[in-house]
Amino acid sequence: MIYAIVPLFLAGLCAWLGPRPLTLLIIFGYLAIEGFLKLLSNYSPIVHVGIDLIVVAVSATVVLGAVVLRRARLPHLPWTRLILLYAFWLVLQLFNPHSAGLVPSLASFKIHLTMVPLYFLGAALFHEPREVTRFLAALAVIAMVPFGMALAQYSLGPASVLDLSPRFWQNISHFHEWRPFGTSATPGGSSVYAYLAIPLALVVLVAPAPHRGARFLALLCITLAAATFVVSGVRQVFLGCVLAVLVMTGLMLSRGRGRVVAALLLVAALVFSAYTVVDSVLRPMATAALQRDPTLPDIWRERDVTQRLLTLAERGTYFEARGNPIGAIGYRVRRYPFGAGLGRTGSAAGAFQREIAADPRSAAISRDVGWSDNFFADMIVETGVPGVVMLTLILLGMLAGAWRLARTARDPTTVAAAAALAGFFFSILAMSWGSQPLLGNPITAYFWFLSGVLAALRRMEAEAPAPDAEAPAVEPALATAGAR
């Protein structure tokens, strides 16, 4: 129960602080360690929904304050109507005739709905591009916590975590290699933070005139993120990160921002250095730790996770690692065009597995739905065709908006940030074919928050004066002074 105090205390603190950058940093700071707390607490219900409690507490405070001050109206932001329609459709899913039950359906809001307020918070909190850069630097600092934990756990071996709680062993028992948890709830989960952090840290590197300390933090973050990729072995998020960086680089080069090439070369050198250090220093330490413990599976001593990323050079990795989901998508569209009820995939399905199995009809629907490692297939199950269409349109709209802003913005910081966001949104779209990036945190939280940042950047660009806006006023003044 002691672990439940952490999210409850932070929910109260954030509600007291109100909407400000510090509040967002607390939210993302807690999100970075929430998975670790889940395992330590054996999935305490309060810890399991901790990040949701914090976001809802802040949102409720904002709404209540707006009602009291009679300013209860939504700001004019892109895609607001579609986002509200999407939220309304999710509420309607509570009454889906195929529902697994009211409680599992409400619990599924954790992956569908409770992070949406971050869009409005992110859009309201930033007023200058340099504020965005400073916040991204702070996110890089937060990301280094799971990176450091993952690297330390890998080198110390399984004893560094498996003795803490039986849930660690339960979550890793079916893996073929020893993978560190970092501060996540799954082995290799810290690589998701590496995927998120590298493009954002690149913005800090290429943005003009940031503080020197911020650039150093960005370089350190990228180095640790690269090392975390190596010891985590999660290939899909690594490829997603590569796609995000390539899109960002291409957009900046199209605007003549050549410094991104120098930054990219520096990043490549850091990645190579990180791999060398892991392979020559940390890997022997991890191997020795595995050899000392005879109770571990033999396969963990035969295979090492650091070799997993090397399989990206093999053809079979791309054609055999994920099954073709077209059949599953087609079947689910025909059988459940309006969804099979919320909570049949993701964390809600695992948390309420017994309740779903106890109802013969609900259990039969879950068996009929089956399993698919595809965002579109799972969203059809959860929200039906209307839900998957709306969320996909929102994603495509954010991608188009970031792409357009990166191509047209005048402020160089805005160009860099928009290019990184375009890469992030594109990588989510690409990864959705072989996973469900928008159906779980931390990616879902970052998606909605960074979408709000995009809206703020668009507002800043629209409100910024034109470069020669003051010229007509200056010239008459000079002429008058000359006449005198």
C-alpha positions as semicolon CSV with decimal commas, in nm:
position;residue;x (nm);y (nm);z (nm)
1;M;0,000;0,000;0,000
2;I;0,291;0,234;0,057
3;Y;0,353;0,260;-0,318
4;A;-0,002;0,387;-0,371
5;I;0,087;0,697;-0,171
6;V;0,319;0,817;-0,450
7;P;0,057;0,873;-0,725
8;L;-0,200;1,001;-0,475
9;F;0,044;1,255;-0,335
10;L;0,152;1,365;-0,684
11;A;-0,210;1,395;-0,797
12;G;-0,278;1,631;-0,508
13;L;0,044;1,825;-0,568
14;C;-0,023;1,868;-0,940
15;A;-0,382;1,973;-0,874
16;W;-0,251;2,235;-0,629
17;L;0,016;2,359;-0,871
18;G;-0,230;2,385;-1,157
19;P;-0,140;2,400;-1,528
20;R;0,223;2,503;-1,551
21;P;0,542;2,350;-1,699
22;L;0,648;2,212;-1,358
23;T;0,321;2,019;-1,341
24;L;0,387;1,860;-1,679
25;L;0,740;1,770;-1,574
26;I;0,604;1,597;-1,263
27;I;0,356;1,406;-1,479
28;F;0,623;1,285;-1,720
29;G;0,864;1,221;-1,436
30;Y;0,613;0,990;-1,268
31;L;0,532;0,827;-1,601
32;A;0,900;0,737;-1,639
33;I;0,899;0,531;-1,317
34;E;0,538;0,411;-1,304
35;G;0,615;0,070;-1,456
36;F;0,878;0,002;-1,190
37;L;0,629;0,094;-0,915
38;K;0,370;-0,137;-1,071
39;L;0,600;-0,437;-1,037
40;L;0,717;-0,344;-0,687
41;S;0,355;-0,308;-0,572
42;N;0,244;-0,627;-0,752
43;Y;0,017;-0,413;-0,970
44;S;-0,161;-0,219;-0,699
45;P;-0,482;-0,084;-0,857
46;I;-0,398;0,272;-0,752
47;V;-0,044;0,251;-0,890
48;H;-0,174;0,088;-1,207
49;V;-0,387;0,395;-1,282
50;G;-0,148;0,640;-1,115
51;I;-0,065;0,850;-1,422
52;D;-0,435;0,863;-1,508
53;L;-0,523;0,988;-1,160
54;I;-0,264;1,264;-1,188
55;V;-0,375;1,381;-1,533
56;V;-0,744;1,367;-1,439
57;A;-0,675;1,562;-1,117
58;V;-0,499;1,840;-1,309
59;S;-0,769;1,845;-1,577
60;A;-1,049;1,858;-1,320
61;T;-0,876;2,149;-1,144
62;V;-0,848;2,341;-1,471
63;V;-1,211;2,277;-1,564
64;L;-1,337;2,366;-1,216
65;G;-1,136;2,689;-1,215
66;A;-1,270;2,781;-1,558
67;V;-1,629;2,718;-1,448
68;V;-1,587;2,928;-1,135
69;L;-1,434;3,214;-1,334
70;R;-1,698;3,169;-1,608
71;R;-1,436;3,101;-1,870
72;A;-1,541;2,742;-1,941
73;R;-1,477;2,722;-2,311
74;L;-1,230;2,524;-2,516
75;P;-0,950;2,708;-2,695
76;H;-0,949;2,725;-3,073
77;L;-0,711;2,442;-3,154
78;P;-0,671;2,224;-3,463
79;W;-0,877;1,905;-3,467
80;T;-1,065;1,991;-3,146
81;R;-1,405;1,889;-3,285
82;L;-1,275;1,554;-3,411
83;I;-1,100;1,486;-3,080
84;L;-1,420;1,561;-2,887
85;L;-1,620;1,342;-3,126
86;Y;-1,367;1,064;-3,072
87;A;-1,402;1,101;-2,694
88;F;-1,782;1,096;-2,722
89;W;-1,766;0,778;-2,931
90;L;-1,552;0,615;-2,661
91;V;-1,815;0,701;-2,399
92;L;-2,084;0,547;-2,621
93;Q;-1,878;0,226;-2,627
94;L;-1,975;0,174;-2,263
95;F;-2,315;0,069;-2,399
96;N;-2,180;-0,162;-2,669
97;P;-2,392;-0,483;-2,668
98;H;-2,070;-0,689;-2,697
99;S;-1,919;-0,520;-2,393
100;A;-1,712;-0,727;-2,153
101;G;-1,871;-0,535;-1,866
102;L;-1,890;-0,184;-1,730
103;V;-1,579;-0,209;-1,511
104;P;-1,344;-0,344;-1,786
105;S;-1,485;-0,084;-2,025
106;L;-1,420;0,201;-1,783
107;A;-1,073;0,062;-1,710
108;S;-0,991;0,070;-2,082
109;F;-1,023;0,450;-2,075
110;K;-0,668;0,428;-1,939
111;I;-0,539;0,348;-2,288
112;H;-0,797;0,543;-2,487
113;L;-0,913;0,857;-2,314
114;T;-0,737;0,978;-1,999
115;M;-0,427;1,109;-2,179
116;V;-0,628;1,327;-2,421
117;P;-0,626;1,629;-2,181
118;L;-0,249;1,650;-2,231
119;Y;-0,326;1,786;-2,578
120;F;-0,500;2,091;-2,433
121;L;-0,245;2,134;-2,153
122;G;0,048;2,118;-2,396
123;A;-0,117;2,371;-2,627
124;A;-0,179;2,621;-2,346
125;L;0,154;2,618;-2,162
126;F;0,402;2,740;-2,426
127;H;0,421;3,091;-2,567
128;E;0,772;3,111;-2,719
129;P;0,971;2,851;-2,918
130;R;1,260;2,865;-2,671
131;E;1,022;2,755;-2,394
132;V;0,959;2,439;-2,596
133;T;1,333;2,379;-2,631
134;R;1,387;2,416;-2,257
135;F;1,105;2,174;-2,184
136;L;1,244;1,917;-2,429
137;A;1,581;1,944;-2,253
138;A;1,404;1,871;-1,924
139;L;1,236;1,567;-2,082
140;A;1,582;1,447;-2,188
141;V;1,694;1,465;-1,824
142;I;1,390;1,263;-1,715
143;A;1,459;1,000;-1,982
144;M;1,809;0,944;-1,849
145;V;1,661;0,786;-1,535
146;P;1,525;0,475;-1,715
147;F;1,840;0,467;-1,931
148;G;2,071;0,461;-1,630
149;M;1,860;0,198;-1,455
150;A;1,852;-0,026;-1,763
151;L;2,229;-0,013;-1,816
152;A;2,299;-0,077;-1,447
153;Q;2,057;-0,371;-1,433
154;Y;2,198;-0,527;-1,749
155;S;2,555;-0,520;-1,620
156;L;2,461;-0,642;-1,269
157;G;2,251;-0,928;-1,400
158;P;1,901;-1,057;-1,316
159;A;1,965;-1,053;-0,941
160;S;1,944;-0,672;-0,958
161;V;1,567;-0,693;-1,014
162;L;1,433;-1,047;-0,979
163;D;1,478;-1,039;-0,601
164;L;1,262;-0,727;-0,568
165;S;0,926;-0,880;-0,654
166;P;0,793;-1,205;-0,806
167;R;0,625;-0,998;-1,078
168;F;0,965;-0,930;-1,235
169;W;1,019;-1,300;-1,293
170;Q;0,661;-1,347;-1,413
171;N;0,707;-1,076;-1,676
172;I;1,042;-1,202;-1,806
173;S;1,008;-1,582;-1,777
174;H;0,916;-1,634;-2,144
175;F;1,203;-1,424;-2,287
176;H;1,501;-1,595;-2,449
177;E;1,760;-1,345;-2,323
178;W;1,825;-1,147;-2,010
179;R;1,681;-0,801;-2,073
180;P;1,682;-0,524;-1,814
181;F;1,354;-0,365;-1,710
182;G;1,495;-0,020;-1,640
183;T;1,201;0,161;-1,480
184;S;0,941;-0,007;-1,704
185;A;0,707;-0,299;-1,639
186;T;0,838;-0,507;-1,929
187;P;1,188;-0,635;-2,016
188;G;1,344;-0,396;-2,265
189;G;1,074;-0,137;-2,201
190;S;1,326;0,144;-2,151
191;S;1,394;0,133;-2,524
192;V;1,058;0,307;-2,573
193;Y;1,202;0,607;-2,391
194;A;1,508;0,588;-2,614
195;Y;1,277;0,603;-2,916
196;L;1,103;0,909;-2,772
197;A;1,411;1,088;-2,641
198;I;1,652;1,085;-2,936
199;P;1,446;1,297;-3,182
200;L;1,353;1,542;-2,904
201;A;1,714;1,569;-2,789
202;L;1,813;1,638;-3,150
203;V;1,589;1,946;-3,141
204;V;1,793;2,077;-2,848
205;L;2,114;2,010;-3,044
206;V;2,014;2,186;-3,367
207;A;1,803;2,469;-3,226
208;P;1,991;2,800;-3,236
209;A;2,154;2,937;-2,923
210;P;2,036;2,698;-2,651
211;H;2,225;2,697;-2,325
212;R;2,553;2,503;-2,349
213;G;2,443;2,286;-2,061
214;A;2,131;2,192;-2,256
215;R;2,341;2,074;-2,550
216;F;2,558;1,867;-2,320
217;L;2,248;1,708;-2,165
218;A;2,113;1,632;-2,513
219;L;2,439;1,461;-2,613
220;L;2,447;1,259;-2,292
221;C;2,083;1,160;-2,336
222;I;2,143;1,040;-2,693
223;T;2,447;0,838;-2,588
224;L;2,263;0,665;-2,304
225;A;1,959;0,610;-2,526
226;A;2,173;0,439;-2,789
227;A;2,326;0,211;-2,524
228;T;1,977;0,135;-2,394
229;F;1,867;0,026;-2,740
230;V;2,158;-0,222;-2,746
231;V;2,078;-0,386;-2,410
232;S;1,701;-0,383;-2,466
233;G;1,688;-0,556;-2,803
234;V;1,349;-0,412;-2,906
235;R;1,396;-0,381;-3,278
236;Q;1,070;-0,214;-3,375
237;V;1,112;0,097;-3,162
238;F;1,473;0,122;-3,280
239;L;1,353;0,126;-3,641
240;G;1,083;0,375;-3,542
241;C;1,350;0,602;-3,397
242;V;1,556;0,573;-3,716
243;L;1,251;0,666;-3,925
244;A;1,175;0,966;-3,702
245;V;1,533;1,095;-3,727
246;L;1,543;1,045;-4,106
247;V;1,218;1,235;-4,158
248;M;1,339;1,513;-3,929
249;T;1,671;1,534;-4,115
250;G;1,504;1,539;-4,457
251;L;1,267;1,818;-4,360
252;M;1,543;2,033;-4,213
253;L;1,768;1,980;-4,515
254;S;1,482;2,088;-4,740
255;R;1,484;2,419;-4,551
256;G;1,858;2,461;-4,589
257;R;1,934;2,379;-4,225
258;G;2,268;2,214;-4,289
259;R;2,369;2,202;-3,924
260;V;2,142;1,899;-3,883
261;V;2,393;1,699;-4,091
262;A;2,671;1,780;-3,847
263;A;2,442;1,688;-3,558
264;L;2,351;1,361;-3,729
265;L;2,715;1,271;-3,783
266;L;2,783;1,344;-3,418
267;V;2,489;1,125;-3,318
268;A;2,619;0,842;-3,538
269;A;2,956;0,866;-3,364
270;L;2,785;0,859;-3,025
271;V;2,580;0,553;-3,124
272;F;2,892;0,368;-3,237
273;S;3,072;0,463;-2,917
274;A;2,778;0,350;-2,705
275;Y;2,768;0,012;-2,877
276;T;3,143;-0,031;-2,833
277;V;3,128;0,045;-2,461
278;V;2,832;-0,187;-2,406
279;D;2,996;-0,470;-2,602
280;S;3,340;-0,437;-2,447
281;V;3,256;-0,334;-2,089
282;L;2,896;-0,405;-1,989
283;R;2,847;-0,728;-2,179
284;P;3,134;-0,914;-2,002
285;M;2,994;-0,796;-1,668
286;A;2,647;-0,924;-1,758
287;T;2,789;-1,255;-1,881
288;A;2,980;-1,307;-1,555
289;A;2,666;-1,231;-1,352
290;L;2,466;-1,487;-1,551
291;Q;2,735;-1,752;-1,508
292;R;2,738;-1,705;-1,131
293;D;2,368;-1,785;-1,091
294;P;2,288;-2,152;-1,166
295;T;1,914;-2,103;-1,110
296;L;1,867;-1,899;-1,429
297;P;1,748;-2,055;-1,757
298;D;2,036;-2,203;-1,957
299;I;1,924;-2,018;-2,270
300;W;2,005;-1,689;-2,098
301;R;2,367;-1,800;-2,078
302;E;2,367;-1,909;-2,442
303;R;2,215;-1,594;-2,594
304;D;2,286;-1,228;-2,533
305;V;2,041;-0,948;-2,605
306;T;2,314;-0,719;-2,741
307;Q;2,326;-0,932;-3,057
308;R;1,957;-0,887;-3,129
309;L;1,983;-0,554;-3,310
310;L;2,234;-0,713;-3,550
311;T;1,949;-0,926;-3,689
312;L;1,814;-0,610;-3,854
313;A;2,056;-0,691;-4,137
314;E;1,873;-1,022;-4,199
315;R;1,589;-1,045;-4,451
316;G;1,380;-1,274;-4,232
317;T;1,354;-1,007;-3,964
318;Y;1,124;-0,803;-4,187
319;F;0,923;-1,082;-4,347
320;E;0,884;-1,329;-4,060
321;A;0,886;-1,131;-3,735
322;R;0,525;-1,012;-3,776
323;G;0,238;-1,199;-3,936
324;N;0,022;-1,038;-4,204
325;P;-0,270;-0,880;-4,016
326;I;-0,490;-0,812;-4,321
327;G;-0,695;-1,125;-4,256
328;A;-0,753;-1,031;-3,892
329;I;-0,851;-0,676;-3,988
330;G;-1,097;-0,798;-4,251
331;Y;-1,255;-1,054;-4,019
332;R;-1,298;-0,806;-3,736
333;V;-1,448;-0,544;-3,968
334;R;-1,706;-0,796;-4,090
335;R;-1,788;-0,937;-3,746
336;Y;-1,756;-0,629;-3,524
337;P;-1,784;-0,312;-3,735
338;F;-1,881;-0,112;-3,426
339;G;-1,640;-0,284;-3,190
340;A;-1,648;-0,590;-2,968
341;G;-1,646;-0,386;-2,648
342;L;-1,381;-0,188;-2,469
343;G;-1,121;-0,371;-2,264
344;R;-1,073;-0,677;-2,487
345;T;-0,713;-0,589;-2,572
346;G;-0,429;-0,425;-2,383
347;S;-0,386;-0,396;-2,009
348;A;-0,761;-0,404;-1,930
349;A;-0,792;-0,749;-2,090
350;G;-0,511;-0,880;-1,870
351;A;-0,638;-0,716;-1,553
352;F;-0,992;-0,851;-1,599
353;Q;-0,907;-1,185;-1,756
354;R;-1,095;-1,384;-1,490
355;E;-1,405;-1,167;-1,511
356;I;-1,416;-1,199;-1,889
357;A;-1,362;-1,576;-1,872
358;A;-1,638;-1,616;-1,611
359;D;-1,903;-1,494;-1,858
360;P;-1,945;-1,762;-2,130
361;R;-2,074;-1,513;-2,387
362;S;-1,798;-1,262;-2,323
363;A;-1,534;-1,534;-2,323
364;A;-1,665;-1,663;-2,657
365;I;-1,635;-1,314;-2,809
366;S;-1,276;-1,282;-2,685
367;R;-1,188;-1,622;-2,835
368;D;-1,352;-1,522;-3,163
369;V;-1,161;-1,195;-3,171
370;G;-0,830;-1,372;-3,110
371;W;-0,494;-1,195;-3,098
372;S;-0,325;-0,956;-3,339
373;D;-0,011;-0,747;-3,309
374;N;-0,155;-0,461;-3,513
375;F;-0,292;-0,124;-3,407
376;F;-0,573;-0,113;-3,663
377;A;-0,692;-0,466;-3,585
378;D;-0,699;-0,401;-3,210
379;M;-0,866;-0,063;-3,247
380;I;-1,145;-0,224;-3,451
381;V;-1,204;-0,461;-3,159
382;E;-1,199;-0,181;-2,904
383;T;-1,377;0,105;-3,081
384;G;-1,500;-0,030;-3,413
385;V;-1,439;0,116;-3,755
386;P;-1,553;0,470;-3,656
387;G;-1,303;0,480;-3,368
388;V;-1,006;0,360;-3,571
389;V;-1,094;0,600;-3,854
390;M;-1,116;0,899;-3,619
391;L;-0,792;0,828;-3,432
392;T;-0,609;0,758;-3,759
393;L;-0,738;1,087;-3,903
394;I;-0,616;1,268;-3,591
395;L;-0,272;1,108;-3,632
396;L;-0,260;1,193;-4,003
397;G;-0,376;1,546;-3,927
398;M;-0,097;1,596;-3,674
399;L;0,155;1,455;-3,921
400;A;0,034;1,687;-4,198
401;G;0,032;1,987;-3,963
402;A;0,385;1,921;-3,839
403;W;0,511;1,859;-4,194
404;R;0,357;2,184;-4,320
405;L;0,490;2,385;-4,027
406;A;0,841;2,246;-4,074
407;R;0,825;2,351;-4,440
408;T;0,686;2,702;-4,385
409;A;0,789;2,826;-4,038
410;R;1,023;3,125;-4,017
411;D;1,162;3,065;-3,669
412;P;1,449;2,810;-3,684
413;T;1,358;2,660;-3,346
414;T;1,003;2,605;-3,468
415;V;1,138;2,441;-3,786
416;A;1,349;2,197;-3,582
417;A;1,071;2,113;-3,337
418;A;0,809;2,070;-3,610
419;A;1,043;1,847;-3,811
420;A;1,101;1,626;-3,505
421;L;0,727;1,605;-3,443
422;A;0,662;1,512;-3,806
423;G;0,918;1,232;-3,771
424;F;0,755;1,117;-3,446
425;F;0,405;1,106;-3,594
426;F;0,529;0,929;-3,907
427;S;0,709;0,666;-3,701
428;I;0,391;0,598;-3,501
429;L;0,204;0,541;-3,826
430;A;0,474;0,306;-3,954
431;M;0,497;0,106;-3,630
432;S;0,121;0,065;-3,610
433;W;0,137;-0,214;-3,867
434;G;0,338;-0,440;-3,636
435;S;0,243;-0,309;-3,291
436;Q;0,002;-0,079;-3,107
437;P;0,202;0,234;-3,018
438;L;-0,110;0,444;-2,947
439;L;-0,263;0,185;-2,717
440;G;-0,023;0,215;-2,426
441;N;0,199;0,452;-2,234
442;P;0,438;0,627;-2,250
443;I;0,384;0,671;-2,626
444;T;0,015;0,762;-2,590
445;A;0,090;1,032;-2,334
446;Y;0,371;1,174;-2,545
447;F;0,152;1,166;-2,857
448;W;-0,123;1,378;-2,706
449;F;0,117;1,614;-2,531
450;L;0,338;1,667;-2,837
451;S;0,026;1,718;-3,048
452;G;-0,056;2,002;-2,810
453;V;0,298;2,135;-2,848
454;L;0,244;2,134;-3,225
455;A;-0,073;2,338;-3,178
456;A;0,121;2,585;-2,962
457;L;0,397;2,614;-3,224
458;R;0,140;2,680;-3,495
459;R;-0,012;2,957;-3,280
460;M;0,331;3,111;-3,215
461;E;0,412;3,109;-3,586
462;A;0,079;3,269;-3,675
463;E;0,120;3,542;-3,412
464;A;0,486;3,620;-3,491
465;P;0,532;3,951;-3,679
466;A;0,654;3,935;-4,036
467;P;1,029;4,007;-4,080
468;D;0,965;4,342;-4,251
469;A;0,650;4,435;-4,057
470;E;0,816;4,734;-3,891
471;A;0,990;4,867;-4,201
472;P;0,706;5,098;-4,322
473;A;0,685;5,261;-3,979
474;V;1,060;5,317;-3,956
475;E;1,106;5,481;-4,297
476;P;0,857;5,774;-4,241
477;A;1,017;5,839;-3,904
478;L;1,361;5,867;-4,063
479;A;1,225;6,095;-4,335
480;T;1,068;6,325;-4,078
481;A;1,389;6,341;-3,879
482;G;1,584;6,431;-4,197
483;A;1,343;6,711;-4,281
484;R;1,404;6,867;-3,943
